[in-house]
Amino acid sequence: MISNSRYNVTSLDVVVLRITSKPKREWVIKITNKDVESGCLEVESYVKVDSIFTIEKKMVAKVVAKLKVWKVDEVKMKLDELFVVD
């Protein structure tokens, strides 16, 4: 989930990034259990920063893991890179 708390409180949706086990694209950030503050990943995974979508909160079955702050910062930097207008 990448939407901030203010948005999450006032909206029926949350904004999320897709996570996959396939590393074949440029716009990914690798995540492992070393990057996780709470929860657990079953396999080494990749956050796809170019796959942004919204989902209704009621459709979220559970939170699998929460990333450490420094890894969230890495994802934010990659998002910033994606949205730089040349």
Sequence and secondary structure as in RCSB ss.txt:
>XXXX:A:sequence
MISNSRYNVTSLDVVVLRITSKPKREWVIKITNKDVESGCLEVESYVKVDSIFTIEKKMVAKVVAKLKVWKVDEV
KMKLDELFVVD
>XXXX:A:secstr
  S HHHHHH SEEEEEEEES   SSSEEEE GGGEEEE  SS EEEEEEEEEEEEGGG     EEE HHHHHHH
HHHHHHHT   
